[in-house]
Amino acid sequence: MKNNTLNGRDIVDSVLNSYSQVFFSKSKLLAFFLIVISFFDYGAGIGGLISVFIANALARFLGYNKYFLNSGLYGFNALLVGLGVGLFYQPSVPLYILITVAAVLTFFLTVVFQGVLGKYGLPYLSLPFLLAIWVVALSAGDLSALNISERGIYTYNELYALGGQTFVNIYEFLENHIRSSFIRIYFHSLGAIFFQTHLLAGIIIAIGLLIYSRITFVLSVLGYSVAYLFYHLVGIEFNSLGYTFIGFNYILTAIALGGYYLVPGKVSYGWIILLLPAVVLITTSTQQIFLTFKISPYSLPFNVIVLMFLYALKLREVRPKKLVETPVQLGKPEKNLYLYSGNLKRFPAAYPVSASLPFYGEWTINQGHNGEHTHKGAWRHAWDFVITDKNGAQFKGSGDFHEDYFCFGKTVLAPFDGTVVEAVNNVEDNTIGDINTKTNWGNTVIIKHNDYLYAKLSHLKFHSVEVKPGDQVKKGQIIGRCGNSGRSPYPHLHFQFQTTPYIGSVTLDYPFGHYLLKEENALTQKNFDFPKNKQMVVNPSKNEILSETLHFIPGQRLKIDVEVDSKKQKWQKLAGNFELHVETDVFNTTYIRCPQNAAKAYLYNDENLHYFTNFTGSKNTALYWFFISLFKVPLGFLPNSKIYDSIPLNMMFSGALKFLQDFIAPVFLFLKVDYALTIKEAGDILSSGDIKMAAVITKKIFGRETAKILAEIKIKQEGKIEIDIEFKEAKIKLICQNELD
């Protein structure tokens, strides 16, 4: 039960997050705004707070997941029920008993829906609230010990009691100056989410949303505006939304699909415009049905459309890059977008498997996709690889013999882990210039990674295949040698991805995961990309020092010493000695944490590259500069290799520029942070020496460079990392090593 030990911080987090989770958030500031407006009707405010405490206490007492508990996921449905019940009845002992029972019922409904819908990877949204509030509403006729609330009749008296004459004057000013029904109903719809009928409640929620997230605020306006236009387009009476608790369906649908469950973007915004009319139709139709029972549909239309759409997306076979479910939920649309935009090429949703080049050394693409001679039609997504000399020739001497060709007999490797499903080994190599059309593909190996991804390697050397059907192979394992069998006039390696296990299968448009592109004696790291015709590519070879040093294991402790040379006090505060802890979160994601300031740097290592994926906490810390400098590091040994990436812009921009960028981020990014890393020295294969690298971080506004950070990195054989960082205001030196050293 250690995971559920009671402490004050957990209680505060679970209560505050129960409020902010109504808007899919964990913002403490937004929660404060919502708590304040919930008490505009003190009965609703008290009822909501009681329900939150009861639901969270039950979750803690019964031993439910601490992360979900502290995130408010067990409390927000109970909060809504408490607000609704507390609004409709006069405060009394029977009312609080009813709220307690309703909160208990809502909690268990939450657990049930979490289990049922969780199997399908779907959220339970406010379904527990709906069932619980309907149960109470349908029982209303028999609740004779409870008195219907008379609050809201004498609005100005209640406002005076809340905030005196000043409060009344503010409300009166707003009522007199906000005449537009469009704006008034927008604010009323926002307030209705927390069962508040005052115009001021909606205004305060709008301000809270704007401070918390510009994208969320824009989506709230977009969802409401689309519904408003559709109401008028088809002639549905709209003003009733000003006094019924249903207008928020349009706002919550837009926020959920436009920026929370989907990565914000032009496509997700487009789907909001397409789906909102359906929400309107469900809202108006369910109103008619529920009038029979004298109850409201509340958030039913929002739940129906969001769950339907998310479920439909999960059944897709092909997942477009422009309409992506949020891969890592950070609780804020801007963070989701900026992280995704930086990690799009690192972790493409469409390419879950990282396949490596099937050879050692430098090879040239002699024919790529949509080739000149073959690779046509349904077989167009394929590559032919050869080895060339510095003059571009494929052979030495006359080129009349197999052995004249540099690639002939060279080792061919498995591109990923899998099972051999086909292996042909008995086709003789052709005489140079001749082809074998009877056994078109020659000696061939097909490897299955999963039911949807196979790799085919063809024209292998006669009797060189080292595997047989049924063999399990590992990435990089030798499977044969390059030859000249089948329809092959000269030695080369044909490679393709496919979705079926047959030798004649059509090709699949799928990239190689990580490889080096050689250009003018420089090597550029490519990730999930497609080599093109005439390009020279290299399969990176792992450097053991890099691999071991940047392989951070949960439980590991690191020491980091920081020296600073700066005239500015804020940079001088960085200096000192710090301890870093390598840990994992509830999603099994590895991160490095600094206990002194609670900063966290999230990372990923796929044995080809070390990535830092995200950073939380104060940026004026040693861990932040460690994160920035080693943002992305290839584990290959080759000197002069380069890698390029983009750091999420929220990691380096703040203030007014970042505030403005948030508004239009789903449509256009005018801020950018480029990251470039060059490996200067990396020893050699036999005796790895110290590794020297240089990182350049460049901040850009509308493509124009505004600031640059230089980092010289040295990784020593004993695993010590030394980083010298220089920018306009300071020079910072980091020395990091394993605490056991």
C-alpha angles and dihedrals in degrees: 000000000000090000090064100044109149118243136155096248092056092049093050092047094049093049097045094043091050087065098042093045088072083075093038091257142120095202112140091200092054089047090055091054091049095048090051094052093043087066094054079095102038093200091057092043094052092043092051094048093048091050093050093052092047095049094046092045090053092049092050095043093049092048103248123166111299094212093055090043095052090044090062094243093129094045111045097075091049088048091057092048091050091049092050097046093042091053097055100048137054114252111267141136092263089052093055090047089052091049090050092052091045091050091052091049091048092050094055091044087053091053092047094049091044090056097042100043093034089068087066095043091251130135121239092222111181098330092116090053091050096053094043096047091047091051090053094043094050089050093051095100091061098043093096095158090064125079123215111247118256092194115123094043095090098036098167093050090052092047090050090052090051101047112354127238093323090061091048091050093051092050092047091050091053093047091051098045103038100072101149110106088208092060095038094053090046090058092043090052091052091048091048089066086071094035092254122143097188118107089221092061091060092047092053091048090050091052090048091051091048092052093044099045133353091201091053090050093049091048091051089055093043094051093047093045094051090050091047092052093046092050090055094040094058095032101248114156107253108183093079087076087072093070105023126080097237108080091086090070089082094048096048093045091054093047094046098048100026099052116358114046091025127045106257114253146122091284095050089048089050091054090052089058090049097045102042094075088057089053089052092052093048090047095052094042096047089048089062093048095046093048086072088065094037093239135113127247086225108178097350095112091051091050094047097051097041095048093043093051096044091049091049090052091054091059094059119118093200119041113206116222091232097057108048132157110236104272095199117021110221095172096244128077094222092054091046091052098044093046092047094047089054095043098041094103093035096056108014108190090217093056110050095162122070108214120191130214110275098236148046124255132004120337132172127223104239093179126012136180114329090017131203096242108015133355091089135149114345089359096053098108099080142103135221113206128199136164118244135186126234090279093053095252119143096207144029126235117359097338091227095123134058092239091058089070114087094217097049111114094005118142120270118205138202109258094212143357113286151107126291108238099171133023124173115184109157105076113111120231115258125244108258108278095018127100136204110225095175094067096029099183097039118200105002141178122199118194124195118213096172139333091286105037130061132160124214123200115187146180090042122170119277111270092356099111109113100188137065135203111290095028117133111227133190127219109276095020116140111252101167146311135280113264146156105254128136122007092355122121092186134016115285141131119249114204132181142158118228141172099228132055100239129111092231095046120138118251130264122222098236130142135228111255105225129358141143122249114209115217124165094337092311126107121217121195114234124195125201091344139137118245112226134220115290093011119132113225134189131202106227116237116219118251109218095212093052092043094051097039095050094041098100112193123202108256093032118131124210132192118215123189118195129200121184133196109191141118091220118092095217091063094043088061088069092070119103145069120297138180121222125201125205110217143154130233130221090279091055091249114150119231140166114234130195107210092198094066104009093240116154131199113196118210145183131200120190095176090257101061138014111224133186104207107180144359130208130183134033116351092205090082139101091242091059092056090045087053094048095046097048095034094135125004127175114222092217121116101223117121120227092028116140135201130194130199143150122247113218103266094229087066091067109016126070140150126045096343092054090044091055093043091055092064095058100024095112089056105032137003113209093169121071140170116203122201122198125177126188123191104217100178130007108162114238139280096271101041116019113204131186113317119228122195137169125210125195119195114192126190115208135188115196087344094305118121112242104166139007133202121197123201125186109199128195123183111191128210092253090057099257115145119211119186125184110194123191132182137146098285105034152004115228128189121198124190114187129178142156110280090230092062 
